[in-house]
Amino acid sequence: MDRALSALLEAQELSPVGGLHPLGGGDIAAVYCLETSQGTVVVKRDDAERLAGEADGLHALREAETSLLVPEVLALGDGWLVMQAFDEAGSRSSRSATALGEGLRQLHSRTAVEHGWSRDNACGRTPQSNAPLADGRAFQRERRLLPLARACHERGLMDARLRSRIEVLAETLEDWLPEAPASLLHGDLWSGNVLHTPQGPAVIDPAVYRHYPEVDLAMLTLFGSPGEAFFEAYWDGNTPHDWPRREALFQLYPLLNHLLLFGGGYRSGVERALARVEGG
């Protein structure tokens, strides 16, 4: 076992029983399961700054005190993050979907005036600027859409015409998107970051900041759907009339990030989402 990890575990009085066992599903970091005499833990190996941002997000989600389960950070240092492990033997049932909707609504009710966060973090390998702005439209434009469109264009992943369409959209958000209080977000809530445990839904791997609550919803629907029971619990009869347009808008950033990280196979997804927003 890595000497730095051993020292980190020892400082927290965690005694390993056996070695690290790789866990699947991580495209960015190496993730392991480790048995200790104090129980099972999850161990992640990654860039130290990205891990610090993740740990900060986990602390924020736990401090929000919602019904969602959030791993406790047990140790952090030297490129290692050690966290509480959850039993994933639960089912993706209607009951679990309802609990996820209710918990996420609680999380999003924790609002602040400014959009952003007190520190930058990362969405995958992509550095994520969270420098606060008072207006959510400006935050979406300056911190999300324009930087990613520029990066994708500079790497030859989109042409000048597609970049220009995104820039025009970003500059006209005030024409249709109302300002709103900034909700506390998970920030990277795709389905793989939701665990259905016997005790209820748990969320992992956050990229926390404050912004429009539809950011988390749009990420949940990007590669599937959490189901009707989820939306009934989350919206509680108050679905925004322009939800389809908001969904497409807030899917643009993760799609641009996937284009940047994984290549041209995601360009058509960017184009489709953009056309949906442009169509109103």
C-alpha positions in Angstrom: 0.0 0.0 0.0 1.2 3.5 -0.7 3.2 4.9 2.2 1.3 8.3 2.2 -2.1 6.5 2.3 -0.9 4.2 5.1 0.2 7.2 7.1 -3.1 9.0 6.4 -5.1 5.9 7.6 -3.0 5.5 10.7 -3.5 9.2 11.7 -7.3 8.6 11.6 -6.9 5.3 13.5 -8.2 3.3 10.5 -6.5 -0.2 10.4 -6.6 -1.8 6.9 -7.6 -5.4 6.6 -6.2 -6.5 3.2 -5.4 -4.3 0.2 -7.2 -1.9 -2.1 -9.9 -3.3 -4.4 -10.6 -1.2 -7.6 -14.2 0.1 -8.0 -15.6 0.6 -11.5 -17.2 3.7 -13.0 -14.5 6.3 -12.4 -13.4 8.0 -15.7 -11.2 10.6 -14.0 -9.8 9.3 -10.7 -8.8 5.9 -9.4 -11.4 4.7 -6.8 -11.0 1.8 -4.4 -12.8 -0.1 -1.7 -10.8 -0.8 1.4 -11.8 -3.0 4.4 -10.6 -1.8 7.7 -11.1 -3.0 11.3 -13.5 0.0 11.6 -15.6 -1.0 8.6 -15.5 -0.5 4.8 -14.2 2.8 3.4 -13.9 4.3 -0.1 -10.5 5.6 -1.2 -9.9 7.9 -4.1 -6.5 8.8 -5.7 -6.4 12.0 -7.8 -5.0 15.5 -8.1 -4.7 17.0 -4.7 -6.6 20.2 -5.6 -9.5 18.3 -7.2 -9.8 16.1 -4.2 -9.8 19.1 -1.9 -12.6 20.6 -3.9 -14.6 17.4 -3.7 -14.1 17.2 0.1 -15.2 20.8 0.4 -18.4 19.9 -1.6 -19.1 16.8 0.6 -18.8 18.9 3.7 -21.2 21.5 2.3 -23.8 18.9 1.3 -23.6 17.3 4.7 -24.0 20.6 6.4 -27.1 21.3 4.4 -28.8 18.7 6.6 -31.2 17.3 3.9 -32.6 13.8 3.8 -30.0 12.8 1.2 -27.2 10.6 2.4 -23.7 12.1 1.8 -20.4 10.3 2.5 -18.4 11.6 5.5 -14.9 12.7 4.7 -12.6 10.6 6.9 -9.2 11.7 5.7 -7.7 13.9 3.0 -4.0 14.5 2.1 -1.2 13.7 -0.3 -3.5 13.0 -3.2 -5.8 10.7 -1.3 -9.3 11.1 -0.1 -10.9 8.5 2.3 -14.6 8.5 2.7 -17.5 6.7 4.3 -18.8 3.8 2.2 -22.5 3.1 1.6 -24.2 -0.2 1.0 -25.5 -0.1 -2.6 -27.9 -3.0 -2.3 -30.9 -0.7 -2.5 -33.2 -0.7 -5.6 -34.0 2.1 -8.1 -37.6 2.0 -7.0 -40.4 4.6 -7.2 -40.0 5.1 -3.5 -36.2 5.8 -3.9 -37.0 8.2 -6.8 -39.5 10.0 -4.6 -37.0 10.3 -1.8 -34.4 11.6 -4.2 -36.8 14.3 -5.4 -37.7 15.4 -1.9 -34.1 15.5 -0.8 -33.0 17.5 -3.8 -35.8 20.0 -3.3 -34.5 20.4 0.3 -31.0 21.0 -0.9 -32.1 23.5 -3.5 -34.0 25.4 -0.8 -30.7 26.4 0.8 -30.2 29.6 -1.2 -27.9 32.6 -1.2 -27.7 35.9 -3.0 -24.7 35.3 -5.1 -24.2 32.6 -7.7 -20.9 30.7 -7.4 -18.9 29.4 -4.5 -16.1 30.4 -2.2 -13.5 28.3 -4.0 -13.0 26.8 -7.5 -13.4 23.1 -8.1 -13.6 20.8 -11.1 -16.1 19.0 -13.2 -14.3 15.9 -14.2 -10.8 17.0 -15.1 -12.0 20.5 -16.2 -11.2 23.3 -13.8 -14.5 25.0 -12.8 -14.4 28.7 -12.0 -16.9 29.6 -9.3 -16.0 33.2 -8.7 -19.3 34.7 -7.4 -21.5 37.0 -9.4 -24.8 38.6 -8.3 -26.7 37.8 -11.5 -27.3 34.2 -12.4 -27.5 34.9 -16.1 -24.1 36.5 -16.0 -22.7 33.6 -14.1 -24.0 31.1 -16.6 -22.5 33.2 -19.4 -19.1 34.2 -17.9 -18.3 31.1 -15.8 -19.9 28.3 -17.8 -20.8 28.8 -21.4 -18.2 31.2 -22.8 -15.1 29.6 -21.3 -16.1 26.1 -22.4 -17.1 27.2 -25.9 -13.8 29.0 -26.3 -11.8 26.0 -25.0 -13.6 23.6 -27.4 -13.1 26.0 -30.4 -9.4 26.4 -29.6 -8.9 22.6 -29.5 -10.6 22.3 -32.9 -13.7 20.5 -31.4 -16.2 23.0 -32.8 -16.1 25.4 -35.7 -16.4 29.2 -35.5 -20.1 29.2 -36.5 -21.1 26.8 -33.6 -19.1 28.9 -31.2 -20.8 32.1 -32.4 -24.2 30.6 -31.9 -23.3 29.7 -28.3 -21.9 33.2 -27.7 -25.1 34.8 -29.1 -27.2 32.6 -26.8 -25.1 33.5 -23.8 -25.4 37.2 -24.5 -29.2 37.0 -24.7 -30.1 35.0 -21.6 -31.5 38.1 -19.9 -34.2 38.1 -22.7 -36.0 35.1 -21.4 -34.4 33.6 -18.2 -35.6 35.3 -15.0 -33.1 36.0 -12.3 -33.5 33.7 -9.2 -31.9 33.1 -5.8 -28.8 30.9 -6.0 -29.6 27.3 -4.9 -27.0 25.0 -3.3 -26.2 22.4 -6.0 -24.5 19.1 -6.1 -23.1 20.4 -9.4 -22.4 17.1 -11.2 -25.5 15.1 -10.6 -25.6 12.5 -13.4 -27.2 9.2 -12.6 -23.8 7.5 -11.7 -23.4 9.9 -8.8 -26.6 8.7 -7.2 -26.5 5.6 -5.1 -29.7 3.8 -4.1 -29.0 2.4 -0.7 -31.3 0.5 1.7 -31.4 3.7 3.9 -32.3 6.0 0.9 -30.6 7.8 -1.9 -27.0 8.9 -1.5 -25.1 11.4 -3.6 -21.4 11.3 -4.3 -18.6 13.0 -6.3 -20.0 16.6 -6.1 -18.7 19.7 -7.8 -20.6 22.1 -5.5 -21.6 25.7 -6.2 -24.7 27.9 -6.0 -26.8 28.6 -9.2 -30.1 27.8 -10.8 -31.6 24.6 -9.3 -32.3 23.2 -12.8 -28.6 22.6 -13.2 -28.9 19.4 -11.1 -32.2 18.4 -12.8 -30.8 18.9 -16.3 -27.8 16.7 -15.4 -30.0 14.0 -14.1 -31.9 13.9 -17.4 -28.9 14.2 -19.7 -28.3 10.4 -20.0 -31.7 9.1 -19.0 -34.5 10.0 -16.6 -34.9 9.7 -12.9 -38.6 8.9 -13.5 -42.0 10.5 -13.0 -42.1 9.8 -9.3 -38.9 11.9 -8.9 -40.4 14.9 -10.7 -43.7 14.7 -8.9 -41.8 14.8 -5.6 -39.4 17.5 -6.7 -41.7 20.0 -8.4 -44.6 19.4 -6.0 -47.0 20.8 -8.5 -44.8 23.8 -9.4 -43.2 22.8 -12.7 -41.9 25.8 -14.5 -43.7 26.4 -17.8 -40.4 26.7 -19.6 -38.7 23.7 -18.1 -37.9 22.1 -21.5 -36.0 25.2 -22.5 -34.2 25.4 -19.1 -33.3 21.8 -19.3 -31.7 22.3 -22.7 -29.8 25.4 -21.5 -28.4 23.7 -18.5 -27.4 20.6 -20.4 -25.2 22.7 -22.7 -22.4 23.1 -20.1 -22.0 19.4 -19.3 -22.3 18.6 -23.0 -19.5 21.1 -23.8 -17.5 19.6 -21.0 -17.9 16.1 -22.4 -16.9 17.4 -25.8 -13.8 19.0 -24.3 -12.9 15.8 -22.3 -14.0 13.0 -24.6 -14.0 14.4 -28.1 -16.1 15.1 -31.2 -18.7 12.4 -30.5 -20.5 14.9 -28.2 -20.7 17.7 -30.8 -24.1 16.6 -32.1 -25.4 16.6 -28.5 -24.2 20.2 -28.1 -25.9 21.2 -31.4 -29.2 19.5 -30.4 -29.3 21.2 -27.0 -28.4 24.5 -28.5 -31.2 24.2 -31.1 -33.7 23.4 -28.4 -32.8 26.6 -26.5 -32.8 28.7 -29.6 -36.3 27.3 -30.5 -37.7 28.6 -27.3 
